[in-house]
Amino acid sequence: MTRVVLSIGSNLGDRLAHLRAVVDALRPRLLAVSPVYSTPPWGGVPQQDYLNAVLLAEDPALEPGDWLRLGQELEQASERVREVRWGPRTLDVDIVWAARRRDGQSSVVRSIDPSLTLPHPRAHERAFVLVPWLDVQPDATLEAAGQARPVREWLAALDSADVDGVRRTALSLGWP
């Protein structure tokens, strides 16, 4: 069984509909869904703001690679085009963190595979991931840069302007 933290975002087309499509597709697997946030783009490419959220999901039949394929299928269904790194997109589904549960024990999945690096190598630098993650898992811990720290501490270490740019909206993803 795997449990994952997924970061979802959209800044092209009907942004809210793209995010809702992910929630609808994953509904039977969802444990929690964060509020929707409006966030400035990350990475230096001029574009409009994103809508972002974080999902906590679990499925006894899926491994991390299966979650990756599922996320890519959802991106393709939204007609995502990968032309510019960190550029605008109809939908982005990132696996931020994963854990396996076997024999009553939970262990964090670590991977250096270029197609799926876990935990996500830049999650600790991104307020648009950390803020909504705390909504669904206030006691979350993330290993990054060679150290495991509470997500709350990673967030506190970020520039306050980045954190202030993550603005909660009144929009709903229709959960629960």
N, C-alpha and C positions, 0 to 999 in steps of 0.2 A: 504494500500500500504506500502511496506517496501523498504527501500534503505539500501544496505549493502556495507561494505568494506570487501573484501575477500583477504586474503593473500594466494598465491599459490606457491608451491615449489616442486622441484624434484632433486634427486641426484643419481638415478638409471636408467639404460636403456637409451633410447633416451629422455633425460631430456627436450629438447625443444619441442619435439612432445607431451609429456605429458602436458606441459603448454598450447600449442596450442590447444589441445583437449578441455581444459576447456574453452578457449576463443571461440572456435567454438560452443560448447554446449550452452554457455550463450550469444552468440552474440546478439540475439534480446533484451536481457535485459541489455546489457552493456551500461554504460554512459561514461566510461573512462577506459583505460588500461595503466598501467605504462610501462616504458622501462623494459627490462630484466636485472637483476643484478646477478652477481656471488658473492656468499657469503660463508664464512667458516661455517662449521656445528656448531650448537648451542647445548649445553647440555653435552659436554664431551665425547661423543661416537666417537671413531676414524672412519672416513669415508671421502669420497670425497666431494668437494664443491658442493653447491646447485646452481641451477638457481632459482631465485625468482622474483615475480612480485606481484603487487596489482591491483585488479579490483574494480571499483565502478559500482554497478549494482542496478537495481530497477525493481520491478514487482508488479503490483496492486493486484495480486492474491496470492502472497506468504507471509507467515509469517516466522519469524526467524527459527522455527522448520522445515519448508519446505526447506529453504536454507540449513540447516544442512543435511537433507536427500539427497538433490540434490548433495551437496559436497561429501557425502559418496558414492553415486552412481558413481560419477566420479572417486573417488579413487578406488572403486572396479573394474571399467572398465579398469583401468590402472594396475590391478592386485596387488594392494597394500597389503602388508602383515604387520600386526602389531605384531612384535615379541619383539622388544626392544624399550623402551621409549626413545624418541629423537634419535632413530636409523635411518639408511638410509631408504629411501622410494622412490618408483616410483612417487608418487604424494601425496601431502599434501594440503588440502583445508581447511583453517581456516576462520571462521567468526570472524572478528576482532571487528566490530562495526555494529550496526543496528539501524534504526530509523523508526518509523511509521508515516505516514502522514494521518491525518484525519481532515476533515472540514477545510482544509487550514492550519492546524497547524502540525508542526513536533515535535516529541518527541523521545528522545533517549530510546532505549529498554535496560532495565536492567534486568538481570536474574542471579540468584545464583544456578540454576539447574545444577547439576554436569555434565549432558550430554551436556549442552550449557550454559556456563557462559558468560554473556555479560555485558559490553564490555569485550573483551578477557583479562583475568587477568594478562597476562605477555606481552601484546603488547607494553607497555611503556618501557619495558626493551630490546626490540629487534630492533636493527638498521635495520635488514633485512626486517622489517615490516614498520618502520617509514620512512625510506628514500624513498622507492617507493610510500608510501601513500602520501607524500608531492608532488610527481609528479602529482597525479591525483586530489588532493584536498589540495592546498597550505594553505588554511585557516582552516584546520581540527582541531577539538578539541577532546581530549580524556579524559575521566574520569578514573582515576586509583589511587590506594592507597589513596582513600578518597578525591581526589581533581581533578577538571577539569582544564586542561591546554592545550594550543595550542600544537599540535603534534611537532611543531618546538622546543618548550621548552623542551619537554620530550627528544627529540633527542639531544639537546645541553647538557643535563644532563648526557648523556651516556659517557662511557670511549671512548676517541678518537680513540683508537686502534680498538674497535668494529665498530665504524662508518667508519673508513678508510678501514675496511675489506669488506665493501659493495661497490662493483665495478660495475659500469654501463658497459654493454656489447654493442656490435653492433648488437646483435641478435634481431629479430623481432617476435612478436606474431601475426602478420598479422592483426593488428587493425589500423585504422578503415577498 
